[in-house]
């Protein structure tokens, strides 16, 4: 029974890491992997404090619009 609880808790932290990484335009699966290796709580706090990254697709589109 305890193992199921641990799996559910890690799954919840994995989902939280995925959502926060996605909202910051970062690679979510890399952050989930880091969270599994280290502590998911610490990685979630670090990720939440990091600034958002501009999306590369949006950046390329804005550069091409400025050239015209």
C-alpha positions as a Python dict, from the first residue, in 0.01 Angstrom:
ca = {
    (1, 'X'): (0, 0, 0),
    (2, 'X'): (283, 242, 81),
    (3, 'X'): (448, 189, -257),
    (4, 'X'): (128, 295, -434),
    (5, 'X'): (118, 611, -224),
    (6, 'X'): (482, 691, -309),
    (7, 'X'): (414, 636, -680),
    (8, 'X'): (109, 864, -667),
    (9, 'X'): (304, 1138, -487),
    (10, 'X'): (591, 1121, -735),
    (11, 'X'): (338, 1122, -1018),
    (12, 'X'): (177, 1436, -877),
    (13, 'X'): (513, 1609, -847),
    (14, 'X'): (597, 1497, -1200),
    (15, 'X'): (274, 1650, -1328),
    (16, 'X'): (346, 1974, -1140),
    (17, 'X'): (697, 1985, -1286),
    (18, 'X'): (553, 1927, -1633),
    (19, 'X'): (300, 2211, -1601),
    (20, 'X'): (550, 2462, -1455),
    (21, 'X'): (818, 2376, -1714),
    (22, 'X'): (565, 2406, -1995),
    (23, 'X'): (448, 2746, -1869),
    (24, 'X'): (811, 2868, -1854),
    (25, 'X'): (880, 2741, -2212),
    (26, 'X'): (1134, 2488, -2089),
    (27, 'X'): (1172, 2119, -2179),
    (28, 'X'): (933, 1940, -1938),
    (29, 'X'): (1067, 1585, -1966),
    (30, 'X'): (1421, 1690, -1882),
    (31, 'X'): (1293, 1865, -1568),
    (32, 'X'): (1089, 1557, -1471),
    (33, 'X'): (1401, 1342, -1511),
    (34, 'X'): (1603, 1583, -1298),
    (35, 'X'): (1324, 1571, -1039),
    (36, 'X'): (1336, 1191, -1029),
    (37, 'X'): (1714, 1191, -986),
    (38, 'X'): (1723, 1470, -727),
    (39, 'X'): (1432, 1578, -510),
    (40, 'X'): (1113, 1679, -695),
    (41, 'X'): (1031, 1944, -435),
    (42, 'X'): (1368, 2118, -472),
    (43, 'X'): (1356, 2100, -852),
    (44, 'X'): (1001, 2240, -850),
    (45, 'X'): (1111, 2535, -637),
    (46, 'X'): (1414, 2602, -860),
    (47, 'X'): (1201, 2583, -1174),
    (48, 'X'): (935, 2811, -1029),
    (49, 'X'): (1197, 3075, -945),
    (50, 'X'): (1357, 3068, -1291),
    (51, 'X'): (1248, 3326, -1548),
    (52, 'X'): (1052, 3228, -1857),
    (53, 'X'): (1236, 3166, -2182),
    (54, 'X'): (1114, 3319, -2506),
    (55, 'X'): (979, 3067, -2748),
    (56, 'X'): (1218, 3014, -3043),
    (57, 'X'): (933, 3003, -3296),
    (58, 'X'): (794, 3336, -3177),
    (59, 'X'): (1143, 3487, -3178),
    (60, 'X'): (1206, 3379, -3540),
    (61, 'X'): (870, 3515, -3653),
    (62, 'X'): (932, 3853, -3493),
    (63, 'X'): (1273, 3877, -3660),
    (64, 'X'): (1131, 3801, -4005),
    (65, 'X'): (857, 4062, -3957),
    (66, 'X'): (1115, 4327, -3868),
    (67, 'X'): (1315, 4259, -4187),
    (68, 'X'): (1017, 4330, -4415),
}
